[in-house]
Amino acid sequence: MSFTDNFGNPKGLLGRMMLVSMDREHLPMAKWAYPKIRFPQAGVIADIGCGGGYNIKRMLTMSDKAEFVGLDISDESVRKAEKVNRDELGKRVKIIKGSAEKLPFKDNSTDLVTAFETVFFWKDIRAGFSEVFRCLRPGGSFAVINNYGDPNVDWEKKVPCMTRYTAEQIDALMTDTGFSEVAVSKKDNLFLVISKK
């Protein structure tokens, strides 16, 4: 596995190191986005592409009774997310392996789905968005948070497993999927696109 492949599916020692590094790099983006997301105080919150589980640990403080499900395609991510959230594992937190294109959730079963810096690595973003729509309850929200990066850099060439989307493209994809009330927030290269079912 190449170094860049670890961005989309961390594996081995390099993957474990990358998960810690990703958390440090993603923290400012997450802190910027949190106040803009309405966290339900009960129900189910799913974090797709949960990585090392750091966002779940932080989001636990934003919802008193909600249950959190972290999902990632990487075994290393699942192990790290379980370790990071061990105090709440089996109580309010569950970490599972899976892909965005085939979510292991029942129809209308989640209240909020978050995707922090992950949709750029989904193999089929349209299928992933359809799956999120399916599993959300009516009125539930979907939040996509990303750092677009330097627009002058060819990131797809640097990281071949990545497909970069603008906030406007995410907006259009959500609308095409059937989401409503799509709202876009931006700060420098960061963006949050949030919508409702």
N, C-alpha and C positions, 0 to 999 in steps of 0.2 A: 504494500500500500504506500502511495506517495504521501508526502507531507500535506499537500493541498487536499487530498481525499479526506483527511481527518477533520476538515471543516464541516463536512456534511455527515460524517459517520465516524466519530472518534474511536480508535482502536489501539490497544496495547499501551506501552509506556508513553509514547508520544501523544496518544489520544488523551491519556489521563492528565498529562501536563497541559495539554491544550484546553481541557475543560476548566482548569483553574485560571488559566490566562484569559479565556473567554469571559468568565465571570467578572474579572477586574475590568476588562474593556467594555463590557455591556452594562455595568452598574450605572454609569451616568445616564445612559439612555433609559434604563428602567426607572430610575428615580424621576426623570423628567416626565415619563409617561404615566406613572402610577396615579397622580392626582387627577388626571384626565379620564380615568377609567372608573366607572361606577361598579364597585365590588358588591355583589349581593351578600347579605349577612347570613344567608342560609342557602341550602341547595347544593349544587355541584359546580365547581370551577375546574375546567380542564386546561392544562398547559401543554400545548402540542409542540414537540421538539424541546422538551424540558431541559436538555443538557444535563449539567451537574446538579440541578434541582435548587439552585440558589434563589431563583425568582419565586419558587413555591414557598421556600422558607420565609422570604420577606413578605409575600402576599398573605401568609397565615395571620399576620398581625393586622391585616386590613379587613378581615371578615371574621366575626365572632364564632359562627357555627357552621359555615360552609365546609363541605368536604372537598379536598383537592385531589385531582388525578393528574399525575405527570406521565407523559407518553413520549418515548423516544425510540428511534430505530437502532440505536447503539447500545450494545451490552455494557460498555464502559460507562456510558451516561446513566443507564439504569442503576448500575451498582453505586456510582457516585451520588446520584440523587437520593437513593435509599439511605446512604451513609449521612449525607447532609441533613436529611429530615428524619433521622432515626427516632427522635423523641416523639414524633407524631405518626410514625409509620404504623399502619394497622388501626389507627384511631381516626385522625382527620386526613391522613395522607395515604395515597396508594400510588405506587410507581409501577408502570407496566411497559413492556416492549411492544412496539407496534408502529405503523406508518400512518401518515395523514391521509393517504389515499384509501385506507380501509380502517376507519376508526372502530374500536371494539366497544362502542356505546350503543345503547338502544335509542330508537327514535325519540325525540322530544325529551331527552333525559338530562341535559346540561343547561345551566343558567348563564354561564360565561365561558367563552373559549378564548384563550390568549395564545399568541404566537410571537414570541420574542426572538427576533433575528434568526428566523428559521425558514420562512416561506421561500427564500431565495434558493433553498436546497431541496425543496419538494420536487419529486420526479414529475408529478402531474398536478400542477396547482389548481386547475379547474376541477379535477376529481376531488382534491383535498377540500376545496371550498364547498363543493356539493355535500361532502361528508359532514363538514362542520354545520352546514345548514340543516341537514337531516337530524343531527343529534341535538341541536339546540331546541329548547322549549320556545313556543311563541312568546315574543317579547324579550328573549335572551339576546345577549350581545356577543359579537366577535371582534376582537381587537388584534390588529397586526401592527407590530412595532419593529422598525428597522432603521439601520444606518445605511443610507444609499452609498456613502463613501464619496471619494473624489470623483466627480463626473468625468474628469479628463483621463482617468485610469481605466484601462480595459480589464476589468475585474474578471470577466468570463475567461479571458486568456490566462490570467494569473491563477485562477481557481476554476478549472474546467467543470467541476461538479456544481457550479453555481449559475443561476440565471437571475439577473438583477431586474427588478421591476420598480418603476416610479410609484409614488403615492397615487398618482392619477390612474395608472394602470391597475393598481390594486382596487381603487374605487370602482373602476369600470368592471373588473372581474366580480366584485361583490354584487354590484347592481345586476349584472348578467345572471348571477346565480340565484337572485331573488331577494337578496338582502335589501333593507330599506333604511332611511334616515342615515345614510352614509356621511360621515364627517371626517375631515382631514385636518390634522394639526402638524405643523412643521417647526423645526428649529435647526438652523444650519443644515446639516446633511441628515438629521434625524426626522423620521416621520411616524405618525400614528394614524392609522385608518381604522375607525370603529363604526360598526353598523349593527342593525337589529334584524331579527327574523320577524 
